[in-house]
Amino acid sequence: MAAKILANLIVMGSTILARSFVQAYRQALAKASKNGVAQEAVQNIKRASKTMTETEARQILGVTENSSWEEIVQRYENLFERNAKNGSFYLQSKVHRAKECLEAIHQPKEPEEK
């Protein structure tokens, strides 16, 4: 008899817990849609190009449009070394990709030899 009561309590408790999780999830979705978080997430998923934009690269390195190539390289080396010491590989790779993006813009392409 005690086992049956205990089993019923466990089933009822898990049902109540599951319902509360579903309700909390619905509330979170409602709040996210009001704040525009859901739309932003969809736009990020739909973004076809995975390459870094020039604006994003400048923000990562903390340089302006008027910065010289030497300033960009100096910021790159500083940030790259900091992240190498502190162990953030993700940030280090972002810094590297930002430099590559700006390098393609700032460095003139060499003419191909025939």
Phi and psi restraints in degrees (range 20) as a CNS / XPLOR table:
assign (resid 1 and name C) (resid 2 and name N)
       (resid 2 and name CA) (resid 2 and name C) 1.0 -66.1 20.0 2
assign (resid 2 and name N) (resid 2 and name CA)
       (resid 2 and name C) (resid 3 and name N) 1.0 -35.7 20.0 2
assign (resid 2 and name C) (resid 3 and name N)
       (resid 3 and name CA) (resid 3 and name C) 1.0 -65.6 20.0 2
assign (resid 3 and name N) (resid 3 and name CA)
       (resid 3 and name C) (resid 4 and name N) 1.0 -38.1 20.0 2
assign (resid 3 and name C) (resid 4 and name N)
       (resid 4 and name CA) (resid 4 and name C) 1.0 -66.5 20.0 2
assign (resid 4 and name N) (resid 4 and name CA)
       (resid 4 and name C) (resid 5 and name N) 1.0 -41.7 20.0 2
assign (resid 4 and name C) (resid 5 and name N)
       (resid 5 and name CA) (resid 5 and name C) 1.0 -65.2 20.0 2
assign (resid 5 and name N) (resid 5 and name CA)
       (resid 5 and name C) (resid 6 and name N) 1.0 -43.7 20.0 2
assign (resid 5 and name C) (resid 6 and name N)
       (resid 6 and name CA) (resid 6 and name C) 1.0 -61.8 20.0 2
assign (resid 6 and name N) (resid 6 and name CA)
       (resid 6 and name C) (resid 7 and name N) 1.0 -41.8 20.0 2
assign (resid 6 and name C) (resid 7 and name N)
       (resid 7 and name CA) (resid 7 and name C) 1.0 -63.9 20.0 2
assign (resid 7 and name N) (resid 7 and name CA)
       (resid 7 and name C) (resid 8 and name N) 1.0 -42.3 20.0 2
assign (resid 7 and name C) (resid 8 and name N)
       (resid 8 and name CA) (resid 8 and name C) 1.0 -62.5 20.0 2
assign (resid 8 and name N) (resid 8 and name CA)
       (resid 8 and name C) (resid 9 and name N) 1.0 -41.7 20.0 2
assign (resid 8 and name C) (resid 9 and name N)
       (resid 9 and name CA) (resid 9 and name C) 1.0 -62.4 20.0 2
assign (resid 9 and name N) (resid 9 and name CA)
       (resid 9 and name C) (resid 10 and name N) 1.0 -41.6 20.0 2
assign (resid 9 and name C) (resid 10 and name N)
       (resid 10 and name CA) (resid 10 and name C) 1.0 -65.1 20.0 2
assign (resid 10 and name N) (resid 10 and name CA)
       (resid 10 and name C) (resid 11 and name N) 1.0 -43.7 20.0 2
assign (resid 10 and name C) (resid 11 and name N)
       (resid 11 and name CA) (resid 11 and name C) 1.0 -65.1 20.0 2
assign (resid 11 and name N) (resid 11 and name CA)
       (resid 11 and name C) (resid 12 and name N) 1.0 -45.8 20.0 2
assign (resid 11 and name C) (resid 12 and name N)
       (resid 12 and name CA) (resid 12 and name C) 1.0 -63.9 20.0 2
assign (resid 12 and name N) (resid 12 and name CA)
       (resid 12 and name C) (resid 13 and name N) 1.0 -41.0 20.0 2
assign (resid 12 and name C) (resid 13 and name N)
       (resid 13 and name CA) (resid 13 and name C) 1.0 -64.7 20.0 2
assign (resid 13 and name N) (resid 13 and name CA)
       (resid 13 and name C) (resid 14 and name N) 1.0 -42.8 20.0 2
assign (resid 13 and name C) (resid 14 and name N)
       (resid 14 and name CA) (resid 14 and name C) 1.0 -69.3 20.0 2
assign (resid 14 and name N) (resid 14 and name CA)
       (resid 14 and name C) (resid 15 and name N) 1.0 -32.8 20.0 2
assign (resid 14 and name C) (resid 15 and name N)
       (resid 15 and name CA) (resid 15 and name C) 1.0 -65.3 20.0 2
assign (resid 15 and name N) (resid 15 and name CA)
       (resid 15 and name C) (resid 16 and name N) 1.0 -44.8 20.0 2
assign (resid 15 and name C) (resid 16 and name N)
       (resid 16 and name CA) (resid 16 and name C) 1.0 -63.4 20.0 2
assign (resid 16 and name N) (resid 16 and name CA)
       (resid 16 and name C) (resid 17 and name N) 1.0 -42.5 20.0 2
assign (resid 16 and name C) (resid 17 and name N)
       (resid 17 and name CA) (resid 17 and name C) 1.0 -63.2 20.0 2
assign (resid 17 and name N) (resid 17 and name CA)
       (resid 17 and name C) (resid 18 and name N) 1.0 -43.5 20.0 2
assign (resid 17 and name C) (resid 18 and name N)
       (resid 18 and name CA) (resid 18 and name C) 1.0 -63.3 20.0 2
assign (resid 18 and name N) (resid 18 and name CA)
       (resid 18 and name C) (resid 19 and name N) 1.0 -41.7 20.0 2
assign (resid 18 and name C) (resid 19 and name N)
       (resid 19 and name CA) (resid 19 and name C) 1.0 -64.2 20.0 2
assign (resid 19 and name N) (resid 19 and name CA)
       (resid 19 and name C) (resid 20 and name N) 1.0 -39.2 20.0 2
assign (resid 19 and name C) (resid 20 and name N)
       (resid 20 and name CA) (resid 20 and name C) 1.0 -67.2 20.0 2
assign (resid 20 and name N) (resid 20 and name CA)
       (resid 20 and name C) (resid 21 and name N) 1.0 -36.9 20.0 2
assign (resid 20 and name C) (resid 21 and name N)
       (resid 21 and name CA) (resid 21 and name C) 1.0 -65.0 20.0 2
assign (resid 21 and name N) (resid 21 and name CA)
       (resid 21 and name C) (resid 22 and name N) 1.0 -42.1 20.0 2
assign (resid 21 and name C) (resid 22 and name N)
       (resid 22 and name CA) (resid 22 and name C) 1.0 -63.7 20.0 2
assign (resid 22 and name N) (resid 22 and name CA)
       (resid 22 and name C) (resid 23 and name N) 1.0 -43.0 20.0 2
assign (resid 22 and name C) (resid 23 and name N)
       (resid 23 and name CA) (resid 23 and name C) 1.0 -64.3 20.0 2
assign (resid 23 and name N) (resid 23 and name CA)
       (resid 23 and name C) (resid 24 and name N) 1.0 -42.2 20.0 2
assign (resid 23 and name C) (resid 24 and name N)
       (resid 24 and name CA) (resid 24 and name C) 1.0 -64.0 20.0 2
assign (resid 24 and name N) (resid 24 and name CA)
       (resid 24 and name C) (resid 25 and name N) 1.0 -39.0 20.0 2
assign (resid 24 and name C) (resid 25 and name N)
       (resid 25 and name CA) (resid 25 and name C) 1.0 -64.7 20.0 2
assign (resid 25 and name N) (resid 25 and name CA)
       (resid 25 and name C) (resid 26 and name N) 1.0 -42.8 20.0 2
assign (resid 25 and name C) (resid 26 and name N)
       (resid 26 and name CA) (resid 26 and name C) 1.0 -63.2 20.0 2
assign (resid 26 and name N) (resid 26 and name CA)
       (resid 26 and name C) (resid 27 and name N) 1.0 -40.5 20.0 2
assign (resid 26 and name C) (resid 27 and name N)
       (resid 27 and name CA) (resid 27 and name C) 1.0 -64.5 20.0 2
assign (resid 27 and name N) (resid 27 and name CA)
       (resid 27 and name C) (resid 28 and name N) 1.0 -41.1 20.0 2
assign (resid 27 and name C) (resid 28 and name N)
       (resid 28 and name CA) (resid 28 and name C) 1.0 -63.6 20.0 2
assign (resid 28 and name N) (resid 28 and name CA)
       (resid 28 and name C) (resid 29 and name N) 1.0 -41.0 20.0 2
assign (resid 28 and name C) (resid 29 and name N)
       (resid 29 and name CA) (resid 29 and name C) 1.0 -64.7 20.0 2
assign (resid 29 and name N) (resid 29 and name CA)
       (resid 29 and name C) (resid 30 and name N) 1.0 -40.4 20.0 2
assign (resid 29 and name C) (resid 30 and name N)
       (resid 30 and name CA) (resid 30 and name C) 1.0 -64.1 20.0 2
assign (resid 30 and name N) (resid 30 and name CA)
       (resid 30 and name C) (resid 31 and name N) 1.0 -43.9 20.0 2
assign (resid 30 and name C) (resid 31 and name N)
       (resid 31 and name CA) (resid 31 and name C) 1.0 -66.4 20.0 2
assign (resid 31 and name N) (resid 31 and name CA)
       (resid 31 and name C) (resid 32 and name N) 1.0 -39.1 20.0 2
assign (resid 31 and name C) (resid 32 and name N)
       (resid 32 and name CA) (resid 32 and name C) 1.0 -65.3 20.0 2
assign (resid 32 and name N) (resid 32 and name CA)
       (resid 32 and name C) (resid 33 and name N) 1.0 -39.8 20.0 2
assign (resid 32 and name C) (resid 33 and name N)
       (resid 33 and name CA) (resid 33 and name C) 1.0 -69.6 20.0 2
assign (resid 33 and name N) (resid 33 and name CA)
       (resid 33 and name C) (resid 34 and name N) 1.0 -31.6 20.0 2
assign (resid 33 and name C) (resid 34 and name N)
       (resid 34 and name CA) (resid 34 and name C) 1.0 -68.8 20.0 2
assign (resid 34 and name N) (resid 34 and name CA)
       (resid 34 and name C) (resid 35 and name N) 1.0 -36.2 20.0 2
assign (resid 34 and name C) (resid 35 and name N)
       (resid 35 and name CA) (resid 35 and name C) 1.0 -83.8 20.0 2
assign (resid 35 and name N) (resid 35 and name CA)
       (resid 35 and name C) (resid 36 and name N) 1.0 -9.6 20.0 2
assign (resid 35 and name C) (resid 36 and name N)
       (resid 36 and name CA) (resid 36 and name C) 1.0 85.6 20.0 2
assign (resid 36 and name N) (resid 36 and name CA)
       (resid 36 and name C) (resid 37 and name N) 1.0 6.2 20.0 2
assign (resid 36 and name C) (resid 37 and name N)
       (resid 37 and name CA) (resid 37 and name C) 1.0 -66.1 20.0 2
assign (resid 37 and name N) (resid 37 and name CA)
       (resid 37 and name C) (resid 38 and name N) 1.0 -38.9 20.0 2
assign (resid 37 and name C) (resid 38 and name N)
       (resid 38 and name CA) (resid 38 and name C) 1.0 -64.1 20.0 2
assign (resid 38 and name N) (resid 38 and name CA)
       (resid 38 and name C) (resid 39 and name N) 1.0 -43.2 20.0 2
assign (resid 38 and name C) (resid 39 and name N)
       (resid 39 and name CA) (resid 39 and name C) 1.0 -65.4 20.0 2
assign (resid 39 and name N) (resid 39 and name CA)
       (resid 39 and name C) (resid 40 and name N) 1.0 -38.9 20.0 2
assign (resid 39 and name C) (resid 40 and name N)
       (resid 40 and name CA) (resid 40 and name C) 1.0 -64.5 20.0 2
assign (resid 40 and name N) (resid 40 and name CA)
       (resid 40 and name C) (resid 41 and name N) 1.0 -39.8 20.0 2
assign (resid 40 and name C) (resid 41 and name N)
       (resid 41 and name CA) (resid 41 and name C) 1.0 -64.3 20.0 2
assign (resid 41 and name N) (resid 41 and name CA)
       (resid 41 and name C) (resid 42 and name N) 1.0 -41.6 20.0 2
assign (resid 41 and name C) (resid 42 and name N)
       (resid 42 and name CA) (resid 42 and name C) 1.0 -63.9 20.0 2
assign (resid 42 and name N) (resid 42 and name CA)
       (resid 42 and name C) (resid 43 and name N) 1.0 -41.3 20.0 2
assign (resid 42 and name C) (resid 43 and name N)
       (resid 43 and name CA) (resid 43 and name C) 1.0 -64.2 20.0 2
assign (resid 43 and name N) (resid 43 and name CA)
       (resid 43 and name C) (resid 44 and name N) 1.0 -38.6 20.0 2
assign (resid 43 and name C) (resid 44 and name N)
       (resid 44 and name CA) (resid 44 and name C) 1.0 -66.6 20.0 2
assign (resid 44 and name N) (resid 44 and name CA)
       (resid 44 and name C) (resid 45 and name N) 1.0 -36.4 20.0 2
assign (resid 44 and name C) (resid 45 and name N)
       (resid 45 and name CA) (resid 45 and name C) 1.0 -69.6 20.0 2
assign (resid 45 and name N) (resid 45 and name CA)
       (resid 45 and name C) (resid 46 and name N) 1.0 -38.8 20.0 2
assign (resid 45 and name C) (resid 46 and name N)
       (resid 46 and name CA) (resid 46 and name C) 1.0 -74.5 20.0 2
assign (resid 46 and name N) (resid 46 and name CA)
       (resid 46 and name C) (resid 47 and name N) 1.0 -14.2 20.0 2
assign (resid 46 and name C) (resid 47 and name N)
       (resid 47 and name CA) (resid 47 and name C) 1.0 -59.0 20.0 2
assign (resid 47 and name N) (resid 47 and name CA)
       (resid 47 and name C) (resid 48 and name N) 1.0 112.7 20.0 2
assign (resid 47 and name C) (resid 48 and name N)
       (resid 48 and name CA) (resid 48 and name C) 1.0 -70.3 20.0 2
assign (resid 48 and name N) (resid 48 and name CA)
       (resid 48 and name C) (resid 49 and name N) 1.0 -39.8 20.0 2
assign (resid 48 and name C) (resid 49 and name N)
       (resid 49 and name CA) (resid 49 and name C) 1.0 -89.6 20.0 2
assign (resid 49 and name N) (resid 49 and name CA)
       (resid 49 and name C) (resid 50 and name N) 1.0 127.8 20.0 2
assign (resid 49 and name C) (resid 50 and name N)
       (resid 50 and name CA) (resid 50 and name C) 1.0 -95.8 20.0 2
assign (resid 50 and name N) (resid 50 and name CA)
       (resid 50 and name C) (resid 51 and name N) 1.0 2.9 20.0 2
assign (resid 50 and name C) (resid 51 and name N)
       (resid 51 and name CA) (resid 51 and name C) 1.0 -80.2 20.0 2
assign (resid 51 and name N) (resid 51 and name CA)
       (resid 51 and name C) (resid 52 and name N) 1.0 154.2 20.0 2
assign (resid 51 and name C) (resid 52 and name N)
       (resid 52 and name CA) (resid 52 and name C) 1.0 -79.1 20.0 2
assign (resid 52 and name N) (resid 52 and name CA)
       (resid 52 and name C) (resid 53 and name N) 1.0 138.0 20.0 2
assign (resid 52 and name C) (resid 53 and name N)
       (resid 53 and name CA) (resid 53 and name C) 1.0 -82.3 20.0 2
assign (resid 53 and name N) (resid 53 and name CA)
       (resid 53 and name C) (resid 54 and name N) 1.0 163.0 20.0 2
assign (resid 53 and name C) (resid 54 and name N)
       (resid 54 and name CA) (resid 54 and name C) 1.0 -63.9 20.0 2
assign (resid 54 and name N) (resid 54 and name CA)
       (resid 54 and name C) (resid 55 and name N) 1.0 -39.9 20.0 2
assign (resid 54 and name C) (resid 55 and name N)
       (resid 55 and name CA) (resid 55 and name C) 1.0 -62.8 20.0 2
assign (resid 55 and name N) (resid 55 and name CA)
       (resid 55 and name C) (resid 56 and name N) 1.0 -44.7 20.0 2
assign (resid 55 and name C) (resid 56 and name N)
       (resid 56 and name CA) (resid 56 and name C) 1.0 -63.6 20.0 2
assign (resid 56 and name N) (resid 56 and name CA)
       (resid 56 and name C) (resid 57 and name N) 1.0 -41.5 20.0 2
assign (resid 56 and name C) (resid 57 and name N)
       (resid 57 and name CA) (resid 57 and name C) 1.0 -63.0 20.0 2
assign (resid 57 and name N) (resid 57 and name CA)
       (resid 57 and name C) (resid 58 and name N) 1.0 -41.7 20.0 2
assign (resid 57 and name C) (resid 58 and name N)
       (resid 58 and name CA) (resid 58 and name C) 1.0 -65.7 20.0 2
assign (resid 58 and name N) (resid 58 and name CA)
       (resid 58 and name C) (resid 59 and name N) 1.0 -37.9 20.0 2
assign (resid 58 and name C) (resid 59 and name N)
       (resid 59 and name CA) (resid 59 and name C) 1.0 -65.7 20.0 2
assign (resid 59 and name N) (resid 59 and name CA)
       (resid 59 and name C) (resid 60 and name N) 1.0 -41.7 20.0 2
assign (resid 59 and name C) (resid 60 and name N)
       (resid 60 and name CA) (resid 60 and name C) 1.0 -63.7 20.0 2
assign (resid 60 and name N) (resid 60 and name CA)
       (resid 60 and name C) (resid 61 and name N) 1.0 -44.7 20.0 2
assign (resid 60 and name C) (resid 61 and name N)
       (resid 61 and name CA) (resid 61 and name C) 1.0 -83.0 20.0 2
assign (resid 61 and name N) (resid 61 and name CA)
       (resid 61 and name C) (resid 62 and name N) 1.0 -13.4 20.0 2
assign (resid 61 and name C) (resid 62 and name N)
       (resid 62 and name CA) (resid 62 and name C) 1.0 70.7 20.0 2
assign (resid 62 and name N) (resid 62 and name CA)
       (resid 62 and name C) (resid 63 and name N) 1.0 40.6 20.0 2
assign (resid 62 and name C) (resid 63 and name N)
       (resid 63 and name CA) (resid 63 and name C) 1.0 -120.2 20.0 2
assign (resid 63 and name N) (resid 63 and name CA)
       (resid 63 and name C) (resid 64 and name N) 1.0 161.3 20.0 2
assign (resid 63 and name C) (resid 64 and name N)
       (resid 64 and name CA) (resid 64 and name C) 1.0 -101.6 20.0 2
assign (resid 64 and name N) (resid 64 and name CA)
       (resid 64 and name C) (resid 65 and name N) 1.0 177.0 20.0 2
assign (resid 64 and name C) (resid 65 and name N)
       (resid 65 and name CA) (resid 65 and name C) 1.0 -67.8 20.0 2
assign (resid 65 and name N) (resid 65 and name CA)
       (resid 65 and name C) (resid 66 and name N) 1.0 -24.2 20.0 2
assign (resid 65 and name C) (resid 66 and name N)
       (resid 66 and name CA) (resid 66 and name C) 1.0 -89.7 20.0 2
assign (resid 66 and name N) (resid 66 and name CA)
       (resid 66 and name C) (resid 67 and name N) 1.0 -1.0 20.0 2
assign (resid 66 and name C) (resid 67 and name N)
       (resid 67 and name CA) (resid 67 and name C) 1.0 -68.2 20.0 2
assign (resid 67 and name N) (resid 67 and name CA)
       (resid 67 and name C) (resid 68 and name N) 1.0 142.9 20.0 2
assign (resid 67 and name C) (resid 68 and name N)
       (resid 68 and name CA) (resid 68 and name C) 1.0 -79.5 20.0 2
assign (resid 68 and name N) (resid 68 and name CA)
       (resid 68 and name C) (resid 69 and name N) 1.0 166.1 20.0 2
assign (resid 68 and name C) (resid 69 and name N)
       (resid 69 and name CA) (resid 69 and name C) 1.0 -63.0 20.0 2
assign (resid 69 and name N) (resid 69 and name CA)
       (resid 69 and name C) (resid 70 and name N) 1.0 -35.5 20.0 2
assign (resid 69 and name C) (resid 70 and name N)
       (resid 70 and name CA) (resid 70 and name C) 1.0 -63.8 20.0 2
assign (resid 70 and name N) (resid 70 and name CA)
       (resid 70 and name C) (resid 71 and name N) 1.0 -39.8 20.0 2
assign (resid 70 and name C) (resid 71 and name N)
       (resid 71 and name CA) (resid 71 and name C) 1.0 -64.6 20.0 2
assign (resid 71 and name N) (resid 71 and name CA)
       (resid 71 and name C) (resid 72 and name N) 1.0 -41.2 20.0 2
assign (resid 71 and name C) (resid 72 and name N)
       (resid 72 and name CA) (resid 72 and name C) 1.0 -62.5 20.0 2
assign (resid 72 and name N) (resid 72 and name CA)
       (resid 72 and name C) (resid 73 and name N) 1.0 -45.5 20.0 2
assign (resid 72 and name C) (resid 73 and name N)
       (resid 73 and name CA) (resid 73 and name C) 1.0 -64.1 20.0 2
assign (resid 73 and name N) (resid 73 and name CA)
       (resid 73 and name C) (resid 74 and name N) 1.0 -40.0 20.0 2
assign (resid 73 and name C) (resid 74 and name N)
       (resid 74 and name CA) (resid 74 and name C) 1.0 -63.2 20.0 2
assign (resid 74 and name N) (resid 74 and name CA)
       (resid 74 and name C) (resid 75 and name N) 1.0 -45.5 20.0 2
assign (resid 74 and name C) (resid 75 and name N)
       (resid 75 and name CA) (resid 75 and name C) 1.0 -63.5 20.0 2
assign (resid 75 and name N) (resid 75 and name CA)
       (resid 75 and name C) (resid 76 and name N) 1.0 -41.0 20.0 2
assign (resid 75 and name C) (resid 76 and name N)
       (resid 76 and name CA) (resid 76 and name C) 1.0 -59.4 20.0 2
assign (resid 76 and name N) (resid 76 and name CA)
       (resid 76 and name C) (resid 77 and name N) 1.0 -50.5 20.0 2
assign (resid 76 and name C) (resid 77 and name N)
       (resid 77 and name CA) (resid 77 and name C) 1.0 -61.9 20.0 2
assign (resid 77 and name N) (resid 77 and name CA)
       (resid 77 and name C) (resid 78 and name N) 1.0 -41.3 20.0 2
assign (resid 77 and name C) (resid 78 and name N)
       (resid 78 and name CA) (resid 78 and name C) 1.0 -62.0 20.0 2
assign (resid 78 and name N) (resid 78 and name CA)
       (resid 78 and name C) (resid 79 and name N) 1.0 -50.7 20.0 2
assign (resid 78 and name C) (resid 79 and name N)
       (resid 79 and name CA) (resid 79 and name C) 1.0 -68.3 20.0 2
assign (resid 79 and name N) (resid 79 and name CA)
       (resid 79 and name C) (resid 80 and name N) 1.0 -38.3 20.0 2
assign (resid 79 and name C) (resid 80 and name N)
       (resid 80 and name CA) (resid 80 and name C) 1.0 -63.5 20.0 2
assign (resid 80 and name N) (resid 80 and name CA)
       (resid 80 and name C) (resid 81 and name N) 1.0 -44.5 20.0 2
assign (resid 80 and name C) (resid 81 and name N)
       (resid 81 and name CA) (resid 81 and name C) 1.0 -67.3 20.0 2
assign (resid 81 and name N) (resid 81 and name CA)
       (resid 81 and name C) (resid 82 and name N) 1.0 -40.1 20.0 2
assign (resid 81 and name C) (resid 82 and name N)
       (resid 82 and name CA) (resid 82 and name C) 1.0 -59.1 20.0 2
assign (resid 82 and name N) (resid 82 and name CA)
       (resid 82 and name C) (resid 83 and name N) 1.0 -44.6 20.0 2
assign (resid 82 and name C) (resid 83 and name N)
       (resid 83 and name CA) (resid 83 and name C) 1.0 -75.0 20.0 2
assign (resid 83 and name N) (resid 83 and name CA)
       (resid 83 and name C) (resid 84 and name N) 1.0 -23.9 20.0 2
assign (resid 83 and name C) (resid 84 and name N)
       (resid 84 and name CA) (resid 84 and name C) 1.0 -70.0 20.0 2
assign (resid 84 and name N) (resid 84 and name CA)
       (resid 84 and name C) (resid 85 and name N) 1.0 -38.6 20.0 2
assign (resid 84 and name C) (resid 85 and name N)
       (resid 85 and name CA) (resid 85 and name C) 1.0 -72.1 20.0 2
assign (resid 85 and name N) (resid 85 and name CA)
       (resid 85 and name C) (resid 86 and name N) 1.0 -41.5 20.0 2
assign (resid 85 and name C) (resid 86 and name N)
       (resid 86 and name CA) (resid 86 and name C) 1.0 -89.6 20.0 2
assign (resid 86 and name N) (resid 86 and name CA)
       (resid 86 and name C) (resid 87 and name N) 1.0 -5.3 20.0 2
assign (resid 86 and name C) (resid 87 and name N)
       (resid 87 and name CA) (resid 87 and name C) 1.0 82.6 20.0 2
assign (resid 87 and name N) (resid 87 and name CA)
       (resid 87 and name C) (resid 88 and name N) 1.0 24.8 20.0 2
assign (resid 87 and name C) (resid 88 and name N)
       (resid 88 and name CA) (resid 88 and name C) 1.0 -97.8 20.0 2
assign (resid 88 and name N) (resid 88 and name CA)
       (resid 88 and name C) (resid 89 and name N) 1.0 91.4 20.0 2
assign (resid 88 and name C) (resid 89 and name N)
       (resid 89 and name CA) (resid 89 and name C) 1.0 -65.1 20.0 2
assign (resid 89 and name N) (resid 89 and name CA)
       (resid 89 and name C) (resid 90 and name N) 1.0 -35.7 20.0 2
assign (resid 89 and name C) (resid 90 and name N)
       (resid 90 and name CA) (resid 90 and name C) 1.0 -61.9 20.0 2
assign (resid 90 and name N) (resid 90 and name CA)
       (resid 90 and name C) (resid 91 and name N) 1.0 -49.6 20.0 2
assign (resid 90 and name C) (resid 91 and name N)
       (resid 91 and name CA) (resid 91 and name C) 1.0 -65.2 20.0 2
assign (resid 91 and name N) (resid 91 and name CA)
       (resid 91 and name C) (resid 92 and name N) 1.0 -37.3 20.0 2
assign (resid 91 and name C) (resid 92 and name N)
       (resid 92 and name CA) (resid 92 and name C) 1.0 -62.3 20.0 2
assign (resid 92 and name N) (resid 92 and name CA)
       (resid 92 and name C) (resid 93 and name N) 1.0 -41.1 20.0 2
assign (resid 92 and name C) (resid 93 and name N)
       (resid 93 and name CA) (resid 93 and name C) 1.0 -70.2 20.0 2
assign (resid 93 and name N) (resid 93 and name CA)
       (resid 93 and name C) (resid 94 and name N) 1.0 -35.1 20.0 2
assign (resid 93 and name C) (resid 94 and name N)
       (resid 94 and name CA) (resid 94 and name C) 1.0 -63.3 20.0 2
assign (resid 94 and name N) (resid 94 and name CA)
       (resid 94 and name C) (resid 95 and name N) 1.0 -42.3 20.0 2
assign (resid 94 and name C) (resid 95 and name N)
       (resid 95 and name CA) (resid 95 and name C) 1.0 -62.0 20.0 2
assign (resid 95 and name N) (resid 95 and name CA)
       (resid 95 and name C) (resid 96 and name N) 1.0 -42.6 20.0 2
assign (resid 95 and name C) (resid 96 and name N)
       (resid 96 and name CA) (resid 96 and name C) 1.0 -64.1 20.0 2
assign (resid 96 and name N) (resid 96 and name CA)
       (resid 96 and name C) (resid 97 and name N) 1.0 -44.7 20.0 2
assign (resid 96 and name C) (resid 97 and name N)
       (resid 97 and name CA) (resid 97 and name C) 1.0 -64.6 20.0 2
assign (resid 97 and name N) (resid 97 and name CA)
       (resid 97 and name C) (resid 98 and name N) 1.0 -34.7 20.0 2
assign (resid 97 and name C) (resid 98 and name N)
       (resid 98 and name CA) (resid 98 and name C) 1.0 -64.5 20.0 2
assign (resid 98 and name N) (resid 98 and name CA)
       (resid 98 and name C) (resid 99 and name N) 1.0 -42.2 20.0 2
assign (resid 98 and name C) (resid 99 and name N)
       (resid 99 and name CA) (resid 99 and name C) 1.0 -65.1 20.0 2
assign (resid 99 and name N) (resid 99 and name CA)
       (resid 99 and name C) (resid 100 and name N) 1.0 -41.4 20.0 2
assign (resid 99 and name C) (resid 100 and name N)
       (resid 100 and name CA) (resid 100 and name C) 1.0 -60.7 20.0 2
assign (resid 100 and name N) (resid 100 and name CA)
       (resid 100 and name C) (resid 101 and name N) 1.0 -41.7 20.0 2
assign (resid 100 and name C) (resid 101 and name N)
       (resid 101 and name CA) (resid 101 and name C) 1.0 -62.5 20.0 2
assign (resid 101 and name N) (resid 101 and name CA)
       (resid 101 and name C) (resid 102 and name N) 1.0 -47.6 20.0 2
assign (resid 101 and name C) (resid 102 and name N)
       (resid 102 and name CA) (resid 102 and name C) 1.0 -72.1 20.0 2
assign (resid 102 and name N) (resid 102 and name CA)
       (resid 102 and name C) (resid 103 and name N) 1.0 -27.8 20.0 2
assign (resid 102 and name C) (resid 103 and name N)
       (resid 103 and name CA) (resid 103 and name C) 1.0 -64.7 20.0 2
assign (resid 103 and name N) (resid 103 and name CA)
       (resid 103 and name C) (resid 104 and name N) 1.0 -39.1 20.0 2
assign (resid 103 and name C) (resid 104 and name N)
       (resid 104 and name CA) (resid 104 and name C) 1.0 -65.2 20.0 2
assign (resid 104 and name N) (resid 104 and name CA)
       (resid 104 and name C) (resid 105 and name N) 1.0 -28.5 20.0 2
assign (resid 104 and name C) (resid 105 and name N)
       (resid 105 and name CA) (resid 105 and name C) 1.0 -84.4 20.0 2
assign (resid 105 and name N) (resid 105 and name CA)
       (resid 105 and name C) (resid 106 and name N) 1.0 -43.1 20.0 2
assign (resid 105 and name C) (resid 106 and name N)
       (resid 106 and name CA) (resid 106 and name C) 1.0 -84.2 20.0 2
assign (resid 106 and name N) (resid 106 and name CA)
       (resid 106 and name C) (resid 107 and name N) 1.0 -35.6 20.0 2
assign (resid 106 and name C) (resid 107 and name N)
       (resid 107 and name CA) (resid 107 and name C) 1.0 -83.4 20.0 2
assign (resid 107 and name N) (resid 107 and name CA)
       (resid 107 and name C) (resid 108 and name N) 1.0 124.5 20.0 2
assign (resid 107 and name C) (resid 108 and name N)
       (resid 108 and name CA) (resid 108 and name C) 1.0 -67.9 20.0 2
assign (resid 108 and name N) (resid 108 and name CA)
       (resid 108 and name C) (resid 109 and name N) 1.0 141.5 20.0 2
assign (resid 108 and name C) (resid 109 and name N)
       (resid 109 and name CA) (resid 109 and name C) 1.0 -75.1 20.0 2
assign (resid 109 and name N) (resid 109 and name CA)
       (resid 109 and name C) (resid 110 and name N) 1.0 136.9 20.0 2
assign (resid 109 and name C) (resid 110 and name N)
       (resid 110 and name CA) (resid 110 and name C) 1.0 -79.3 20.0 2
assign (resid 110 and name N) (resid 110 and name CA)
       (resid 110 and name C) (resid 111 and name N) 1.0 139.6 20.0 2
assign (resid 110 and name C) (resid 111 and name N)
       (resid 111 and name CA) (resid 111 and name C) 1.0 -66.1 20.0 2
assign (resid 111 and name N) (resid 111 and name CA)
       (resid 111 and name C) (resid 112 and name N) 1.0 143.2 20.0 2
assign (resid 111 and name C) (resid 112 and name N)
       (resid 112 and name CA) (resid 112 and name C) 1.0 -73.5 20.0 2
assign (resid 112 and name N) (resid 112 and name CA)
       (resid 112 and name C) (resid 113 and name N) 1.0 139.4 20.0 2
assign (resid 112 and name C) (resid 113 and name N)
       (resid 113 and name CA) (resid 113 and name C) 1.0 -89.9 20.0 2
assign (resid 113 and name N) (resid 113 and name CA)
       (resid 113 and name C) (resid 114 and name N) 1.0 139.7 20.0 2
